[in-house]
Amino acid sequence: MVFVDPLTIMLVAVAASLSLIAWYLLGTAKGKRNLSNLAVPMFVLGLFDFISGFYMSFAWPFPAPLASYNMLFGDPMLFLGIILLSGGYMLYETLDVRVLSWLGFLIGIYLAVETIAIITLQLEKGIDLYTALGLYGFSALSALLSPLVYFSPKNHKSAYYLLAGLLILAAFFAILIGSTGIYMHLASPP
């Protein structure tokens, strides 16, 4: 059986997911009342993230010592899928999506631990270390600060802009890693 590595498309999905959340935050900051047009893309990306993260967390075929990568990437992607699925449904039903910031905070703790582990356990080296730290560091920071939108008064937009900016930076690193990964996979297919 040939191992097929879908990690690159998963990184593109993470970049798209983070960008979509940033788009929602920017729309909210600009006072747009009806952002329900984001519900379907959010739900579809959430479903992809959930399935991909579930697959990677529970069935990804990396043996030891690479098995830590199953948790490093799969677990947060699974949780991102849960947040997006919930957010898509809540937008569709015009419910207050800000409550999801608390789920974001919890995944932020997880991502912060993973960011520290990338450094201390030397899971990445060289240029890969910097791109991994960009993805995980900005993702962790945006998630840890996400409750700011819950506590922020409706007319106070700085928290929304801050989180959107951090998410855009994290999305940049995700698409950078995914793009270089697809090039390497095309250069040397399994």
Secondary structure as GFF3:
##gff-version 3
##sequence-region A 1 190
A	DSSP	alpha_helix	7	29	.	.	.	ID=ss1
A	DSSP	three_ten_helix	36	38	.	.	.	ID=ss2
A	DSSP	alpha_helix	39	59	.	.	.	ID=ss3
A	DSSP	alpha_helix	68	69	.	.	.	ID=ss4
A	DSSP	pi_helix	70	74	.	.	.	ID=ss5
A	DSSP	alpha_helix	75	92	.	.	.	ID=ss6
A	DSSP	three_ten_helix	97	100	.	.	.	ID=ss7
A	DSSP	alpha_helix	101	120	.	.	.	ID=ss8
A	DSSP	alpha_helix	127	145	.	.	.	ID=ss9
A	DSSP	alpha_helix	147	151	.	.	.	ID=ss10
A	DSSP	alpha_helix	158	187	.	.	.	ID=ss11
###
